[in-house]
Amino acid sequence: MKDKLTRNIGLKILSILLASVLWLVITNVDDPVVPKEFRNVEVEIINEDAIHALNEEYEVIEGDTIDFTVRARRSIRDELTEDDFVVTADFENLSVVDSVPISITCPKYKGEVEITEGLPKHMKISREELVDKTVKVDVIAKGEPAEGYVVGETSVSPIFITVTGPKARVDRISKVVAEADVTGASRTFTRISEPIALDEEGNPIESKLDYSEKNLFVSIDLYRKKMINVLLNITGEPAEGYVQTEQKYEPEVITIAAEESILADIKYLPITEDITGASSSIEKQINLLDALPEGENIIIVDEDKTVAISITIEKMESTEVSIWPRDIDIKNLSSSLDLDFITTGPIRVKVMGPKDLITELTRQNLNPYINMAGYSSGTYTMEIKTDLPNSVIYDTPKVRVNVER
């Protein structure tokens, strides 16, 4: 038996070797080892508490994704996906130059997959001191409410929140906002919103920031709009020897918004200007917000919230106009009565007023008259009146008349 086993031992060993080689050749022909590339595979960070324990925050400068090549038998290679690989950067291995080796493994196939190269080989980070900042939260309404409505009072809870993050990022925070979409809204509502940190230019700060409150409760009031007139009320008198001749203001109509119960009681918006002692024309802007009723939530919808007023104040000129009884119109005398003037002319009327009116004043356009309403037969002393505008001051000379049937 022993002779049979040892007989031609060399040939038998050679046969085994040849069979093994043949098997390898056949295997490599049918299922060869081939490469496969993976690109932009995300690198998972582990043990990042090693940074936080130092009261620091980090930012990845390079190596948040990696490209690598593997080799495996075609049967395995064709089945490989990114999910078969564990790509990590362990912050426990952080070097003094803030670099972390990137590890790539394939647990599913273990030794059957060879990872030939990976770039970059290290994740590079920057570290910063971790700081806090308490910031007031502002509400920003997005979109347009329903037709005829505007955004009124807004509120948010909590009003202040604490933001934690890298010092360079936290120092850039100008404000924190909570956004609420008001598109099509016509009634008060409350929404939950996330805080957003903005820089001075209004751009979101994209970085690792932690907020003391993740959910903010935002309330938005919707007010109905209404168009009302602006009325200018002038009080007082200008300086002696001066007169107010004209007043203008713009706009005469504005749009306000408030709760409907408040709007129902508002017919117009009065503004007042005191011209007491004025000796020159007045031109100024008045803030309409100051004219709104106190204690009411009313907003002015118009972009310009001022009214421009112009009040003309002129120095008075004086003149004297001579008239005759025949120039005087007799008004409201009973048709059954006749009137004769006892006073003869000329009758001098002293007039003071704006220069442009005074210089054009004559006996023909003074239009003097006496009012005989209610008078019967008799002799009377009557005041001469005119239809001159209020900006003209004149004395009131008298005439004697006789009335008979």
C-alpha positions in Angstrom: 0.0 0.0 0.0 2.8 2.3 0.9 4.5 1.6 -2.4 1.4 2.6 -4.2 1.2 5.9 -2.5 4.8 6.8 -3.0 5.1 5.4 -6.5 5.6 8.3 -9.0 5.3 10.8 -6.2 6.9 13.5 -8.3 4.4 13.2 -11.0 1.6 13.3 -8.5 2.9 16.6 -6.9 3.4 18.0 -10.3 -0.2 17.2 -11.2 -1.5 18.9 -8.2 0.5 22.0 -8.9 -0.6 22.0 -12.6 -4.3 21.6 -11.5 -3.9 24.6 -9.1 -2.4 26.7 -11.7 -5.0 25.7 -14.2 -7.8 26.6 -11.7 -6.3 30.0 -11.1 -6.0 30.6 -14.8 -9.6 29.5 -15.4 -10.8 31.6 -12.4 -9.0 34.7 -13.7 -10.4 34.3 -17.1 -14.0 33.8 -15.9 -13.9 36.2 -12.9 -10.9 38.4 -13.2 -9.8 41.1 -10.6 -10.7 44.5 -12.0 -10.7 48.1 -10.6 -13.6 50.3 -9.8 -13.6 54.1 -9.0 -15.8 55.9 -6.4 -15.9 59.7 -6.5 -17.1 62.3 -4.0 -17.9 59.8 -1.3 -18.8 61.6 1.9 -16.4 61.3 4.8 -18.1 60.6 8.1 -16.6 62.4 11.1 -16.4 60.4 14.3 -15.5 61.4 17.9 -16.0 65.1 17.1 -16.5 65.5 20.9 -12.7 65.6 21.0 -13.0 69.1 19.6 -16.0 70.2 21.6 -14.3 69.1 24.8 -11.8 71.9 24.2 -14.7 74.4 23.9 -13.9 74.8 20.2 -15.8 74.4 17.0 -14.3 73.3 13.7 -14.8 73.8 10.0 -13.7 71.3 7.3 -11.3 73.0 4.9 -10.5 69.9 2.8 -11.4 66.2 2.8 -15.2 66.3 3.4 -15.4 64.0 0.4 -12.9 61.5 -1.1 -12.2 59.8 -4.4 -10.8 56.2 -4.2 -10.2 53.1 -6.4 -10.7 49.5 -5.4 -9.8 46.2 -6.9 -11.9 43.0 -6.6 -13.1 40.1 -8.6 -15.6 41.1 -11.2 -18.4 39.2 -9.6 -17.9 41.3 -6.4 -16.8 44.5 -8.2 -20.1 44.7 -10.1 -22.1 44.6 -6.8 -20.1 47.2 -5.0 -21.8 50.5 -4.1 -20.8 53.4 -1.9 -22.8 52.0 0.9 -20.5 49.0 1.1 -17.7 51.2 2.4 -17.1 52.9 5.7 -15.2 56.2 5.1 -14.3 58.0 8.4 -12.1 60.6 9.9 -11.5 59.9 13.6 -11.0 63.2 15.5 -9.3 61.2 18.2 -6.4 61.0 15.7 -6.2 64.8 15.1 -2.7 65.9 14.6 -1.0 69.1 15.8 -1.4 70.6 12.3 -5.2 70.0 12.5 -5.1 67.1 10.0 -7.0 63.7 10.4 -6.2 60.5 8.5 -9.1 59.3 6.3 -9.8 55.6 6.8 -11.6 53.4 4.1 -12.8 49.9 4.9 -15.2 47.4 3.2 -16.7 45.3 6.1 -19.0 43.4 3.8 -16.3 41.8 1.7 -13.3 42.3 4.1 -10.2 40.8 2.5 -11.8 40.3 -0.9 -11.6 44.0 -1.8 -8.3 45.8 -2.1 -8.4 49.6 -1.7 -5.6 50.8 -3.9 -5.7 54.6 -3.4 -7.7 57.4 -1.9 -7.4 61.2 -2.4 -7.2 63.2 -0.3 -5.6 61.0 2.3 -6.3 63.5 5.2 -9.1 65.7 6.3 -7.9 69.2 7.1 -9.9 71.4 9.5 -9.7 74.8 11.1 -10.5 75.3 14.8 -12.0 78.3 16.5 -13.1 79.3 20.0 -16.7 78.5 20.7 -18.6 81.6 21.9 -22.2 82.6 22.8 -24.2 85.7 21.7 -27.7 86.7 22.8 -29.7 88.3 20.0 -33.1 89.8 19.6 -35.3 88.0 17.1 -37.1 90.0 14.4 -40.0 88.8 12.3 -39.9 88.9 8.5 -43.2 88.4 6.6 -42.8 86.7 3.2 -45.2 86.9 0.3 -48.3 89.1 -0.1 -51.5 88.8 2.0 -55.0 88.7 0.5 -56.2 91.6 -1.6 -57.1 94.6 0.6 -55.0 93.4 3.6 -51.5 94.3 4.9 -49.3 92.8 7.6 -49.9 94.6 10.9 -48.5 93.8 14.3 -46.0 90.9 14.5 -44.6 89.1 17.6 -42.3 86.2 18.3 -41.7 84.0 21.3 -39.1 83.9 22.7 -38.0 87.4 21.9 -34.3 86.7 22.6 -32.3 83.6 21.9 -28.7 82.6 22.4 -26.5 81.6 19.4 -23.5 79.4 19.9 -20.8 78.8 17.3 -17.3 79.6 16.0 -16.2 83.1 17.1 -15.6 84.4 13.6 -19.1 83.4 12.5 -20.9 84.6 15.7 -19.2 88.0 15.4 -20.7 88.4 11.9 -24.3 88.0 13.2 -26.2 91.2 12.8 -29.6 89.9 13.7 -31.6 86.7 13.9 -35.0 86.5 12.1 -38.0 84.2 12.1 -39.8 84.1 8.7 -43.5 83.6 8.2 -45.3 83.1 4.9 -48.3 85.5 4.7 -49.3 84.7 1.1 -53.1 85.0 0.7 -53.7 85.5 4.5 -56.6 87.6 5.7 -56.7 86.9 9.4 -54.3 86.6 12.4 -52.3 83.4 12.6 -49.4 81.8 14.5 -46.7 79.7 12.9 -43.6 77.8 14.1 -40.4 79.0 12.4 -36.7 78.2 12.7 -34.2 80.9 13.6 -32.0 82.3 10.8 -28.8 84.3 11.5 -28.1 87.1 9.1 -25.0 89.3 8.5 -25.1 93.1 8.0 -25.9 92.6 4.3 -28.9 90.4 5.1 -27.2 87.2 4.0 -27.7 83.9 5.9 -24.6 82.8 7.8 -24.1 79.3 6.6 -22.1 77.6 9.3 -22.3 75.4 12.4 -24.5 77.5 14.7 -26.5 76.2 17.6 -29.6 78.1 18.8 -31.0 77.9 22.4 -34.4 77.6 20.8 -34.9 75.6 17.6 -38.6 76.4 17.2 -39.9 80.0 17.4 -43.6 80.9 17.7 -44.5 83.7 15.3 -47.8 85.6 15.4 -48.9 87.8 12.5 -51.9 90.2 12.5 -53.5 91.1 9.2 -55.1 94.5 8.9 -57.7 95.7 6.4 -56.8 98.8 4.3 -58.8 102.0 3.9 -58.3 105.3 2.0 -58.9 108.5 4.0 -58.5 112.2 3.4 -55.9 114.3 5.1 -57.2 117.6 6.4 -54.9 120.6 7.2 -56.1 122.7 10.1 -54.3 126.1 10.5 -54.4 127.8 13.9 -53.2 131.1 15.2 -52.6 134.4 13.5 -49.4 135.6 11.7 -47.4 138.5 13.0 -48.9 142.0 12.9 -48.9 143.4 9.4 -48.8 139.9 7.8 -51.5 137.8 6.4 -51.9 134.1 5.3 -52.9 134.0 1.7 -52.7 130.4 0.6 -52.3 126.9 1.9 -51.4 123.7 0.0 -50.5 120.2 1.1 -49.7 116.8 -0.5 -50.9 114.1 -0.4 -54.5 114.8 0.3 -55.5 111.1 0.4 -53.6 108.3 2.2 -54.1 104.6 2.8 -54.1 103.3 6.4 -54.7 99.8 7.8 -56.0 98.6 11.1 -58.5 96.2 12.6 -62.0 96.7 11.1 -63.5 98.0 14.3 -60.9 100.8 14.5 -61.2 101.7 10.8 -65.0 102.2 11.1 -64.4 105.2 13.4 -61.8 106.9 11.3 -63.2 109.3 8.6 -60.1 111.5 8.0 -56.7 112.3 9.5 -56.4 115.9 10.8 -53.0 117.6 10.9 -52.5 121.0 12.6 -50.0 123.8 12.0 -49.8 126.8 14.2 -48.8 130.0 12.4 -48.9 132.3 15.4 -46.4 135.1 14.9 -45.2 133.9 11.5 -43.7 136.6 9.3 -42.6 134.4 6.4 -44.0 131.5 4.4 -43.9 128.0 5.9 -42.8 124.9 4.0 -42.2 121.7 5.9 -42.8 117.9 6.1 -45.1 116.6 8.8 -44.8 113.0 10.0 -48.2 111.5 9.6 -47.4 108.8 12.3 -47.4 111.6 14.8 -50.9 112.5 13.8 -52.4 109.0 14.3 -54.7 108.5 17.3 -52.8 107.4 20.4 -53.3 103.9 21.8 -54.5 102.4 18.5 -52.7 99.9 16.3 -52.9 101.8 13.0 -50.3 101.7 10.3 -49.8 103.9 7.2 -49.6 101.7 4.1 -48.0 104.3 1.8 -44.2 104.2 1.5 -43.9 107.9 2.2 -45.3 108.6 5.7 -45.1 112.4 5.6 -47.2 115.2 4.2 -45.7 118.2 2.6 -47.4 121.5 3.6 -46.9 125.0 2.1 -48.5 128.0 3.8 -48.0 131.4 2.2 -47.5 134.3 4.6 -47.2 137.8 3.0 -46.5 141.3 4.3 -49.6 143.4 4.0 -49.7 146.5 1.8 -52.2 149.4 2.3 -54.1 151.7 0.0 -57.1 153.9 0.0 -59.9 153.7 -2.5 -62.4 156.5 -3.1 -66.0 155.5 -3.9 -69.3 157.3 -4.5 -72.8 156.5 -3.3 -73.7 155.3 -6.8 -70.9 152.6 -6.5 -72.6 151.1 -3.5 -74.9 148.1 -4.2 -78.1 147.9 -2.2 -78.9 144.4 -1.1 -82.1 142.9 0.3 -84.2 146.1 0.3 -87.9 145.4 0.3 -89.5 146.1 -3.2 -92.0 148.4 -1.5 -89.3 150.7 -0.3 -87.1 153.4 -1.9 -83.6 154.3 -0.6 -81.8 157.6 -1.0 -78.2 158.3 0.1 -77.8 161.2 2.4 -74.0 161.0 2.5 -72.3 162.4 -0.5 -69.0 161.3 -2.0 -66.3 160.7 -2.1 -66.2 158.0 0.6 -62.7 156.8 1.4 -62.1 153.1 2.1 -58.8 152.1 3.7 -57.7 148.6 2.7 -54.8 146.4 3.8 -53.8 143.1 2.2 -51.4 141.1 0.0 -49.6 143.2 -2.5 -51.0 141.4 -5.6 -54.6 142.2 -4.5 -54.0 145.7 -3.2 -52.3 146.9 -6.4 -55.2 145.8 -8.6 -57.9 147.2 -6.3 -60.1 150.0 -7.8 -63.5 151.5 -7.2 -64.8 149.3 -10.0 -63.8 146.0 -8.4 -64.1 146.9 -4.7 -67.8 145.9 -5.0 -69.1 147.7 -1.9 -72.6 147.1 -0.7 -75.0 147.7 2.2 -77.4 145.1 3.5 -80.9 146.4 4.1 -82.6 143.2 5.1 -85.2 143.8 7.8 -85.2 147.6 7.5 -88.4 149.6 7.1 -89.0 153.4 6.5 -86.6 155.7 8.3 -83.1 157.2 8.4 -80.2 154.9 9.1 -76.4 154.8 9.4 -75.2 151.7 7.5 -71.8 150.0 7.4 -70.3 149.5 3.9 -69.2 146.0 3.2 -67.3 144.3 0.4 -66.8 140.8 -1.0 -63.0 141.0 -0.6 -61.3 137.7 0.5 -60.4 137.1 4.1 -56.8 137.9 3.4 -57.9 141.6 2.9 -58.6 143.9 5.9 -60.5 147.1 5.4 -62.1 149.7 7.6 -65.9 149.9 7.6 -66.9 153.4 6.6 -70.5 154.3 7.2 -73.1 156.1 5.1 -76.4 157.8 6.0 -79.4 156.6 4.0 -83.1 157.5 4.0 -85.7 154.8 3.4 -89.3 155.6 2.3 -92.3 153.9 0.9 
